[in-house]
Amino acid sequence: MGLTRYHCEFAYLGGDEAVADVAVVVEDGRVKGVERGVAPASADVALRGLTLPGFANAHSHAFHRVLRGRAERPGTFWSWRDEMYAVAAVLDPDLYRRLARAVYAEMVLAGFSAVGEFHYLHHGPEGRRYEDPNEMGLALCEAAKDAGIRLTLLDTCYLERAPGEKATGVQERYSDSDVAAWAERVEALQAVVPGAGVRVGAAAHSLRAVPPPTAGEVAAWAASHDAPFHIHVSEQPAENDAVAAAYGGSPVALLSEVGALGPSTTAVHATHLHPTGAGTLGASRTTVCMCPTTERALGDGIGVAATLAREGCPIALGTDSHAVIDPFEEARALELDERLESGARGRFTTAALLQSATSAGHAAIGWPGAGRIEPGAPADLVTVSLSSVRLAGADRTTLLEHAVFAACAADITDVVVSGRRAVAEGRHQLVDDVPGELASVIGEVARLAEAR
């Protein structure tokens, strides 16, 4: 890539306010320089509106997108899971690639420049390995490249349907039988992942699906490979009860005992923590990834975000089941859900919400320099239109508050990912018809799932 100068009408460079007339100089996919007080005529590309750093989607299950609008009938998390399993049962590598390409393209349109894909759909029916055991993971890598988004493939170890019980049914597609087989497969994946925009991380699904000592082994593997480690933690009270009955402690305490917590670990959800859990997570500087729209959609509950932040946990954000793909919705929900729970306002500043949506999320999925508009960072720029009714009345001193608390994904006009313009004037530059692709492939998957 050559050198490109972007003129931002307003840009967020940190702090509490946007800055007017900023030039961002980009070379070889990174920010080479940032200049203030620059006239628009000096730029190659003019970005009209408020330009923010790229957002990070730190927790995604791409195939769950099929369930949007199809799983809203009365029930519980566990009945929803049955519907999710029906979708997982019908996917093959080609169908998964096409579905993920469309879902990732939707993310890019919403302003996400990187995604952490919590990937556990590894094998064929009845757990039979494909000729290439990583064929499903490679399909996700290809999908991300096609959609123009950076990917951290969080390859997930999944061994049991519940503590002490063998994986059965659709779950056989998730399981590598033991941690050694998982590690062997993931190391083969690491050797062949395509392109500079893809990284391989590690995950243990949860302590319901992976015993604590094994989760510790997965975390140790991640540390030895300089990779992030993620795990679902205390999403549901029933999860806590099953783990306590089997192993005699809370998920956080057990993970601490096996050395699985720390700055490279992300605990996903952490909604129903033991009273000591927030302190343990904070003391270890473990990141917590909250997924407010999914936690709301599934009836999971409201997590203790402010307590976790106060204890020292970085907070990242994900869209998880993709009930909605909108970084603004996830960011403001941290504060708004706290208001519902506490009756108080202002637990999170606007700057803190933006940090969760950008730099904290990128760091959690292994891109620690991203999520900032500064020299040396990946050149990820997201421009929010100021002409919509949602941002009418904003001025420079209130632009950030207007964006975080009122904007939506539809207000995104331009997206640059690693120096490449992926969205221009609201149109995806790599995928011609994102709504059409989504409708086609989701319809195909849904019909197959319903026919089972």
C-alpha positions as CSV (number, residue, x, y, z in Angstrom):
1,M,0.0,0.0,0.0
2,G,1.2,3.5,-0.7
3,L,0.8,6.6,1.4
4,T,-2.8,8.0,1.8
5,R,-3.9,11.1,3.7
6,Y,-7.4,11.1,5.2
7,H,-8.9,14.3,6.3
8,C,-11.3,13.9,9.2
9,E,-13.9,16.6,9.8
10,F,-13.8,15.5,13.4
11,A,-11.7,12.8,14.9
12,Y,-11.5,11.2,18.3
13,L,-7.8,11.0,19.4
14,G,-8.5,10.2,23.1
15,G,-9.6,12.4,25.9
16,D,-13.1,13.8,26.3
17,E,-13.7,15.7,23.1
18,A,-13.4,15.3,19.3
19,V,-10.8,17.3,17.4
20,A,-11.7,19.2,14.3
21,D,-9.7,19.1,11.0
22,V,-7.4,16.2,11.5
23,A,-5.3,14.5,8.9
24,V,-4.4,10.9,9.4
25,V,-1.5,9.8,7.2
26,V,-1.5,6.0,6.4
27,E,1.2,3.9,5.0
28,D,1.5,0.1,4.6
29,G,-1.6,-0.4,6.7
30,R,-0.6,1.7,9.7
31,V,-0.9,5.2,10.9
32,K,2.3,7.1,9.9
33,G,1.2,10.4,11.3
34,V,-1.6,12.5,12.8
35,E,-1.8,16.2,12.1
36,R,-4.2,18.8,13.6
37,G,-5.6,21.9,12.1
38,V,-5.3,20.7,8.5
39,A,-7.4,21.9,5.6
40,P,-9.5,19.3,3.7
41,A,-7.8,20.2,0.4
42,S,-4.6,18.6,1.5
43,A,-6.1,15.1,1.8
44,D,-6.5,12.3,-0.7
45,V,-9.8,11.2,1.0
46,A,-12.2,13.4,2.9
47,L,-14.1,11.7,5.8
48,R,-17.1,13.9,6.7
49,G,-18.5,13.3,10.2
50,L,-16.9,12.0,13.3
51,T,-14.1,9.5,12.8
52,L,-13.4,7.0,15.6
53,P,-10.9,4.2,15.9
54,G,-12.0,0.8,14.6
55,F,-14.3,-1.2,16.9
56,A,-13.4,-4.7,18.1
57,N,-15.9,-7.5,18.3
58,A,-14.2,-9.5,21.0
59,H,-16.8,-12.4,21.1
60,S,-18.6,-13.8,18.1
61,H,-20.3,-17.1,17.1
62,A,-20.9,-16.4,13.4
63,F,-23.4,-19.2,12.8
64,H,-25.7,-17.9,15.6
65,R,-26.7,-15.0,13.2
66,V,-29.2,-17.5,11.6
67,L,-31.2,-17.4,14.8
68,R,-31.9,-13.6,14.7
69,G,-35.7,-13.3,14.6
70,R,-36.1,-17.0,14.5
71,A,-35.6,-17.8,18.2
72,E,-37.7,-15.2,20.0
73,R,-40.5,-17.5,21.1
74,P,-40.9,-18.1,24.9
75,G,-38.3,-20.2,26.6
76,T,-35.0,-20.2,28.4
77,F,-31.4,-20.0,27.5
78,W,-31.4,-23.8,27.3
79,S,-34.3,-24.0,24.9
80,W,-32.6,-21.4,22.8
81,R,-29.5,-23.6,22.8
82,D,-31.5,-26.5,21.3
83,E,-32.4,-24.2,18.4
84,M,-28.7,-23.2,18.0
85,Y,-27.7,-26.9,18.0
86,A,-30.1,-27.5,15.1
87,V,-28.3,-24.8,13.1
88,A,-24.8,-26.2,14.0
89,A,-25.9,-29.7,12.8
90,V,-26.4,-28.7,9.2
91,L,-23.3,-26.6,8.5
92,D,-20.5,-27.9,6.2
93,P,-17.3,-26.0,5.3
94,D,-18.7,-24.3,2.2
95,L,-22.0,-23.2,3.8
96,Y,-20.1,-22.0,6.9
97,R,-17.7,-20.0,4.8
98,R,-20.6,-18.3,2.9
99,L,-22.5,-17.6,6.1
100,A,-19.5,-16.2,7.9
101,R,-18.5,-14.0,5.0
102,A,-21.9,-12.4,5.0
103,V,-21.9,-12.0,8.8
104,Y,-18.4,-10.5,8.9
105,A,-19.4,-8.1,6.1
106,E,-22.3,-7.0,8.2
107,M,-19.8,-6.4,11.0
108,V,-17.5,-4.3,8.8
109,L,-20.5,-2.2,7.7
110,A,-21.2,-1.6,11.4
111,G,-17.6,-0.3,12.0
112,F,-15.9,-3.4,13.4
113,S,-12.3,-3.8,12.1
114,A,-11.5,-7.0,14.0
115,V,-13.4,-9.9,15.4
116,G,-12.6,-12.7,17.9
117,E,-14.4,-15.8,16.6
118,F,-15.0,-18.3,19.4
119,H,-14.8,-21.3,17.2
120,Y,-15.9,-24.7,18.3
121,L,-17.7,-26.2,15.3
122,H,-14.7,-28.2,14.2
123,H,-15.8,-31.6,12.8
124,G,-18.4,-33.3,10.5
125,P,-21.5,-35.2,11.6
126,E,-21.0,-37.6,14.5
127,G,-17.6,-36.0,15.2
128,R,-15.9,-37.4,12.1
129,R,-12.9,-35.3,11.2
130,Y,-12.7,-33.7,7.8
131,E,-9.8,-34.7,5.5
132,D,-8.2,-31.5,6.8
133,P,-9.2,-31.4,10.5
134,N,-9.1,-27.6,10.3
135,E,-11.4,-27.2,7.3
136,M,-14.1,-25.4,9.3
137,G,-11.6,-23.0,10.9
138,L,-10.0,-22.3,7.5
139,A,-13.4,-21.5,6.1
140,L,-13.7,-18.8,8.7
141,C,-10.3,-17.4,7.9
142,E,-11.3,-17.2,4.2
143,A,-14.6,-15.6,5.1
144,A,-12.8,-12.9,7.1
145,K,-10.4,-12.1,4.3
146,D,-13.2,-11.8,1.8
147,A,-15.1,-9.5,4.1
148,G,-12.1,-7.3,4.9
149,I,-12.0,-7.8,8.7
150,R,-9.1,-8.9,10.8
151,L,-9.7,-12.2,12.6
152,T,-8.6,-13.8,15.7
153,L,-9.7,-17.4,15.5
154,L,-10.2,-18.5,19.1
155,D,-10.0,-22.2,18.5
156,T,-12.0,-23.8,21.3
157,C,-11.4,-26.9,23.3
158,Y,-14.7,-28.7,24.0
159,L,-14.7,-32.1,25.6
160,E,-17.9,-32.8,27.6
161,R,-21.6,-32.1,27.4
162,A,-21.5,-31.6,31.2
163,P,-19.0,-32.4,33.9
164,G,-18.1,-36.1,33.7
165,E,-20.4,-36.7,30.7
166,K,-19.2,-37.5,27.2
167,A,-20.2,-35.1,24.4
168,T,-23.2,-36.5,22.4
169,G,-25.3,-35.5,19.4
170,V,-24.3,-32.3,17.8
171,Q,-21.7,-31.7,20.5
172,E,-19.6,-34.5,18.9
173,R,-18.8,-32.0,16.2
174,Y,-17.2,-29.8,18.8
175,S,-15.1,-32.3,20.6
176,D,-11.5,-33.4,20.0
177,S,-11.8,-36.1,22.6
178,D,-8.8,-34.9,24.7
179,V,-6.6,-31.8,25.0
180,A,-3.7,-33.4,23.3
181,A,-5.7,-34.0,20.1
182,W,-7.0,-30.4,20.3
183,A,-3.5,-29.0,20.7
184,E,-2.2,-31.1,17.8
185,R,-5.0,-29.8,15.5
186,V,-4.5,-26.2,16.5
187,E,-0.8,-26.2,16.0
188,A,-1.4,-27.6,12.4
189,L,-3.9,-24.7,12.0
190,Q,-1.3,-22.1,13.2
191,A,1.1,-23.3,10.5
192,V,-1.2,-22.6,7.6
193,V,-3.5,-19.7,8.5
194,P,-3.5,-17.3,5.5
195,G,-2.4,-13.7,5.5
196,A,-1.3,-11.1,8.0
197,G,-4.9,-10.3,9.0
198,V,-5.5,-13.6,10.8
199,R,-4.2,-14.8,14.2
200,V,-5.0,-18.0,16.1
201,G,-5.9,-17.9,19.8
202,A,-7.1,-20.5,22.2
203,A,-10.3,-21.0,24.2
204,A,-11.9,-23.5,26.5
205,H,-15.6,-23.5,26.0
206,S,-16.5,-23.4,29.8
207,L,-15.9,-25.5,32.9
208,R,-19.1,-27.3,32.0
209,A,-17.4,-28.6,28.9
210,V,-13.7,-28.7,29.9
211,P,-12.5,-29.8,33.4
212,P,-10.5,-27.2,35.3
213,P,-7.1,-28.9,35.0
214,T,-7.7,-29.2,31.3
215,A,-8.7,-25.5,31.0
216,G,-5.4,-24.8,32.7
217,E,-3.6,-26.8,30.1
218,V,-5.3,-24.8,27.3
219,A,-4.4,-21.6,29.0
220,A,-0.8,-22.7,29.3
221,W,-0.7,-23.7,25.6
222,A,-1.9,-20.2,24.8
223,A,0.7,-18.6,27.0
224,S,3.5,-20.7,25.4
225,H,2.3,-19.6,21.9
226,D,1.9,-15.9,22.8
227,A,-1.8,-16.2,22.1
228,P,-4.9,-14.9,23.9
229,F,-7.0,-17.4,26.0
230,H,-10.8,-17.0,26.3
231,I,-13.4,-18.9,28.2
232,H,-17.2,-18.6,29.0
233,V,-17.5,-17.9,32.7
234,S,-20.7,-17.9,34.9
235,E,-23.1,-17.1,32.1
236,Q,-25.9,-19.0,33.8
237,P,-26.7,-20.0,37.4
238,A,-27.1,-23.5,36.2
239,E,-23.5,-23.5,35.0
240,N,-22.3,-22.4,38.4
241,D,-24.3,-25.1,40.1
242,A,-23.0,-27.8,37.8
243,V,-19.4,-26.7,38.2
244,A,-19.7,-26.4,42.0
245,A,-21.2,-29.9,42.3
246,A,-18.5,-31.5,40.2
247,Y,-15.4,-29.6,41.3
248,G,-16.3,-27.9,44.6
249,G,-15.9,-24.3,43.7
250,S,-16.9,-21.4,41.6
251,P,-15.7,-21.1,38.0
252,V,-13.5,-18.1,38.7
253,A,-11.9,-19.7,41.8
254,L,-11.2,-22.9,40.0
255,L,-9.6,-21.1,37.0
256,S,-7.5,-19.1,39.5
257,E,-6.3,-22.4,41.1
258,V,-5.1,-23.8,37.8
259,G,-3.4,-20.7,36.7
260,A,-5.8,-19.8,33.9
261,L,-6.4,-16.2,34.8
262,G,-4.2,-13.2,33.9
263,P,-3.7,-10.3,31.4
264,S,-3.9,-12.6,28.4
265,T,-7.1,-14.2,29.6
266,T,-10.6,-13.0,28.8
267,A,-13.6,-14.3,30.8
268,V,-16.7,-14.0,28.6
269,H,-20.0,-12.9,30.2
270,A,-19.1,-13.2,34.0
271,T,-22.8,-12.4,34.6
272,H,-23.4,-14.5,37.8
273,L,-20.2,-14.2,39.7
274,H,-19.5,-15.5,43.2
275,P,-19.2,-12.5,45.6
276,T,-15.4,-12.9,45.5
277,G,-15.2,-13.4,41.7
278,A,-14.8,-9.8,40.7
279,G,-12.0,-9.2,43.1
280,T,-10.2,-12.4,41.8
281,L,-10.6,-11.4,38.2
282,G,-9.5,-7.8,38.9
283,A,-6.4,-8.8,40.9
284,S,-5.2,-11.0,38.0
285,R,-6.0,-8.2,35.5
286,T,-8.2,-10.7,33.5
287,T,-10.3,-9.0,30.9
288,V,-14.0,-9.5,31.0
289,C,-15.9,-9.5,27.7
290,M,-19.5,-8.5,28.1
291,C,-22.1,-9.0,25.4
292,P,-25.0,-6.9,26.6
293,T,-27.4,-7.4,23.7
294,T,-27.0,-11.2,23.8
295,E,-27.2,-11.3,27.6
296,R,-30.4,-9.3,27.3
297,A,-31.8,-11.4,24.4
298,L,-31.2,-14.7,26.2
299,G,-32.4,-13.6,29.6
300,D,-28.9,-14.2,31.1
301,G,-29.1,-11.2,33.4
302,I,-27.1,-8.0,34.0
303,G,-23.4,-8.4,34.9
304,V,-21.5,-6.3,37.5
305,A,-19.6,-4.3,34.9
306,A,-18.9,-1.3,37.2
307,T,-17.7,-3.5,40.0
308,L,-15.4,-5.4,37.6
309,A,-14.0,-2.2,36.2
310,R,-13.4,-0.8,39.7
311,E,-11.5,-4.0,40.7
312,G,-9.2,-3.5,37.8
313,C,-10.6,-5.7,34.9
314,P,-10.4,-4.3,31.4
315,I,-13.9,-4.5,29.9
316,A,-14.2,-5.6,26.3
317,L,-17.4,-6.0,24.2
318,G,-18.8,-8.6,21.8
319,T,-21.9,-9.2,19.8
320,D,-21.9,-13.0,20.6
321,S,-25.1,-14.4,19.1
322,H,-25.6,-11.4,16.9
323,A,-29.1,-10.6,18.0
324,V,-27.8,-7.1,17.0
325,I,-24.5,-6.2,15.3
326,D,-24.0,-2.7,16.5
327,P,-20.9,-1.5,18.5
328,F,-22.8,1.6,19.8
329,E,-25.6,-0.6,21.2
330,E,-23.1,-2.8,23.1
331,A,-21.1,0.2,24.4
332,R,-23.9,2.3,25.8
333,A,-25.5,-0.8,27.3
334,L,-22.7,-1.1,29.8
335,E,-23.8,2.2,31.3
336,L,-27.5,1.9,30.7
337,D,-27.7,-1.6,32.2
338,E,-25.8,-0.3,35.2
339,R,-28.4,2.5,35.6
340,L,-31.2,-0.1,35.6
341,E,-29.5,-2.2,38.2
342,S,-28.2,0.6,40.5
343,G,-30.6,3.5,39.9
344,A,-27.5,5.7,39.5
345,R,-26.0,7.4,36.4
346,G,-22.5,7.9,35.3
347,R,-20.8,4.6,36.3
348,F,-18.9,4.7,33.0
349,T,-17.6,7.8,31.2
350,T,-18.1,8.1,27.5
351,A,-14.3,7.8,27.0
352,A,-14.4,4.5,29.1
353,L,-17.2,3.1,26.9
354,L,-15.2,3.9,23.8
355,Q,-12.2,2.3,25.2
356,S,-14.2,-0.9,25.9
357,A,-15.5,-0.9,22.3
358,T,-12.0,-0.2,20.8
359,S,-8.6,-0.6,22.4
360,A,-9.6,-3.0,25.2
361,G,-11.4,-5.3,22.8
362,H,-8.5,-5.3,20.3
363,A,-6.1,-6.1,23.1
364,A,-8.3,-9.0,24.3
365,I,-8.1,-10.7,20.9
366,G,-4.4,-10.2,20.4
367,W,-4.1,-6.9,18.6
368,P,-2.8,-4.7,21.4
369,G,-1.8,-1.8,19.3
370,A,-5.2,-1.3,17.6
371,G,-8.2,0.8,18.6
372,R,-6.3,4.1,18.7
373,I,-5.7,6.8,16.1
374,E,-2.0,7.3,16.7
375,P,1.3,6.7,14.9
376,G,2.2,3.0,14.7
377,A,-1.3,1.7,15.2
378,P,-3.2,-0.3,12.6
379,A,-4.9,2.2,10.3
380,D,-8.5,1.5,11.4
381,L,-10.9,4.4,10.9
382,V,-14.7,4.5,11.3
383,T,-16.7,7.6,10.3
384,V,-20.1,8.3,11.7
385,S,-22.4,10.6,9.7
386,L,-23.5,13.7,11.5
387,S,-26.5,14.3,9.2
388,S,-28.9,11.7,10.6
389,V,-31.7,12.6,12.9
390,R,-30.0,10.7,15.7
391,L,-27.1,13.1,15.8
392,A,-28.9,16.3,15.0
393,G,-28.0,19.0,17.4
394,A,-24.5,17.7,18.2
395,D,-21.6,20.1,18.4
396,R,-17.9,19.5,19.0
397,T,-18.3,19.3,22.8
398,T,-21.1,16.8,22.6
399,L,-20.2,14.7,19.5
400,L,-18.9,11.8,21.6
401,E,-21.9,11.6,23.8
402,H,-24.2,11.9,20.8
403,A,-22.4,9.1,19.0
404,V,-22.1,6.6,21.9
405,F,-25.6,7.2,23.3
406,A,-27.6,7.8,20.2
407,A,-25.9,6.6,17.0
408,C,-26.4,3.2,15.4
409,A,-24.6,1.0,12.9
410,A,-26.7,2.6,10.1
411,D,-24.9,5.9,10.7
412,I,-21.5,4.5,9.7
413,T,-20.5,5.9,6.2
414,D,-16.8,4.9,5.9
415,V,-14.6,2.1,7.3
416,V,-10.9,1.7,6.8
417,V,-9.3,-1.6,8.1
418,S,-5.5,-1.9,8.2
419,G,-5.3,1.0,5.7
420,R,-7.8,-0.6,3.2
421,R,-11.0,1.2,2.6
422,A,-13.6,-1.5,3.2
423,V,-16.7,0.8,3.3
424,A,-17.2,4.0,1.3
425,E,-20.2,6.1,1.5
426,G,-22.1,3.4,3.2
427,R,-21.3,0.6,0.7
428,H,-19.1,-2.4,1.3
429,Q,-16.3,-2.3,-1.2
430,L,-15.5,-6.0,-1.1
431,V,-19.0,-7.6,-0.9
432,D,-21.4,-6.3,-3.5
433,D,-24.7,-7.0,-1.8
434,V,-24.4,-7.8,1.9
435,P,-28.2,-7.8,2.6
436,G,-28.7,-10.1,-0.3
437,E,-25.9,-12.5,0.7
438,L,-27.2,-12.6,4.3
439,A,-30.8,-13.3,3.2
440,S,-29.8,-16.0,0.8
441,V,-27.4,-18.0,3.0
442,I,-29.4,-17.6,6.2
443,G,-32.5,-18.8,4.4
444,E,-30.7,-21.8,3.1
445,V,-29.3,-22.7,6.6
446,A,-32.6,-22.1,8.3
447,R,-34.5,-24.4,5.8
448,L,-32.0,-27.2,6.4
449,A,-32.2,-26.8,10.2
450,E,-36.0,-26.8,10.2
451,A,-36.0,-30.0,8.0
452,R,-33.9,-32.0,10.5
